[in-house]
Amino acid sequence: MDGNDSTRLFPDLGASPLLSQEIRVRFVNRCCFPIDVFWLSQEREPTKYATLKEKQYLDVRTYKNHPWVARRAVDGCKLQMNTNPIYWPEPTAHANLIVRSYCNITLKIQSLREIACHTLLHETPSEIKEQLLNLPRELQDEVNKAIDTKKEYCEVVCRFPTVRAAPPREEPV
């Protein structure tokens, strides 16, 4: 697998065991909702580093060939990291200077169907089931798939607790 399978909650990728030059990265939440930031370990498991509120940031030290992803905290919706689904840190050209790279996390452009589907996920399960009956079968299937993804995401977040990192900070205005 190349790790970019769009049906999977997390890509089938992991960090390279070979360490290179340390890279400092600032992950900045540019979304209007809380997000979770994950590093993908050598075992291809997501390791949660932080939940960032709107305009919060997290500074980390990482390495080249160490992939990172972000998800919306409430339902695991995939987010963009510098306009890509996966963030791959790159060392700067300044070997003797400590330079921080920035990774802006945003929501990818969604179709109206995706927006409607994720909106339903904020309802209680009994209300969702009632509303599903009024939708065409194809949309019912999409909503049920989103519900399954949300359940899987909650299981992943519970199974792999947050790594102890420096607390997230508000971005200076």
Secondary structure, DSSP 8 states (H G I E B T S, - for coil): --S--TTSSS-S----S---SEEEEEEEE-SSS-EEEEEE-TTS-EEEEEEE-TTEEEEEEEETT--EEEEETTT--BEEETTBSSB-----S-TTS--EEEEEEEE----HHHHHHHHHTTS-HHHHHHHHTTS-HHHHHHHHHHHHHHHHHHHHHHHS--------EE---
